[in-house]
């Protein structure tokens, strides 16, 4: 390992700064220079913080777990199935996904108990973040995914 690698590692390394009655507490060396409190020991790191840290540092194992996660698998979501599926629908809407992808997301959300109003509410909720053009472009695709025929003013099939 060259000196440049050692410097890079030292930036992310934690050092023990307090061995008081509560035991060793660790903190990032830069945080200590600012006079801030040391972070809690690694044994008490919040799981959400740990997950975000691992994702931010491109941990291949964690990224693989996140990107291949299947709803209803062994891992429980903090959100619950219905909310997680509505969030996935929001993500698809925000990137301008095609109607078949939206239809699949709508079908899964409906099967998890989401109402048509909640599904349409997802588009309304992401509207301020995605902007006017995206909302206008996504609305007919979402309508078709739900089963509405906007051109003829009726339902192409019975809505979920």
C-alpha positions, -999 to 999 in steps of 0.1 A, spaced: 0 0 0 15 34 -10 14 65 12 -16 79 -8 -36 48 1 -27 51 38 -39 88 37 -72 78 21 -77 50 47 -69 73 75 -95 98 65 -122 71 69 -107 54 100 -121 59 134 -98 65 164 -104 59 201 -104 92 220 -122 85 253 -117 55 275 -138 68 303 -161 48 326 -185 40 298 -158 23 278 -141 34 246 -159 58 224 -148 63 188 -150 92 165 -138 105 132 -106 124 136 -119 154 117 -150 156 139 -127 157 170 -108 186 156 -140 206 154 -146 200 191 -177 179 186 -188 150 207 -174 117 197 -198 94 179 -212 65 197 -192 32 197 -196 11 166 -216 -15 186 -244 11 190 -245 25 155 -281 29 142 -289 3 116 -302 29 92 -270 50 95 -249 18 90 -269 10 58 -265 45 44 -228 45 52 -223 12 34 -243 24 4 -224 56 3 -191 37 3 -203 14 -25 -203 -18 -4 -209 -44 -30 -226 -68 -7 -251 -42 5 -257 -28 -29 -264 -63 -42 -289 -69 -13 -306 -36 -21 -308 -39 -58 -319 -75 -59 -344 -72 -31 -378 -88 -38 -409 -77 -21 -422 -104 2 -388 -119 6 -373 -128 40 -362 -92 46 -390 -71 61 -393 -35 50 -397 -8 75 -424 7 52 -447 -23 49 -457 -39 15 -483 -14 4 -462 17 11 -431 2 -4 -449 -6 -36 -464 29 -37 -428 43 -33 -416 21 -61 -444 34 -83 -433 70 -74 -398 61 -85 -410 47 -118 -432 78 -124 -403 101 -116 -381 85 -142 -408 84 -169 -412 47 -169 -431 30 -197 -468 19 -193 -460 -18 -189 -437 -11 -160 -463 12 -144 -490 -15 -150 -469 -40 -131 -463 -16 -102 -500 -7 -101 -510 -44 -101 -486 -52 -72 -497 -21 -53 -534 -30 -58 -528 -65 -47 -511 -51 -15 -543 -31 -8 -536 2 -24 -567 20 -38 -569 38 -71 -571 70 -52 -538 62 -34 -522 52 -67 -532 85 -84 -522 103 -52 -486 90 -58 -485 110 -91 -498 141 -73 -473 136 -45 -443 135 -69 -456 163 -90 -437 191 -73 -405 171 -75 -407 160 -111 -423 191 -126 -452 199 -149 -439 182 -181 -433 149 -163 -467 149 -146 -485 156 -179 -464 129 -196 -470 103 -168 -507 109 -163 -520 91 -194 -495 62 -189 -506 58 -153 -543 60 -164 -537 31 -189 -518 12 -162 -548 15 -139 -572 6 -167 -587 39 -177 -592 49 -214 -587 87 -213 -595 91 -250 -630 76 -248 -637 88 -213 -644 54 -198 -626 25 -182 -610 2 -207 -613 -25 -180 -626 -24 -145 -602 -3 -124 -585 -20 -95 
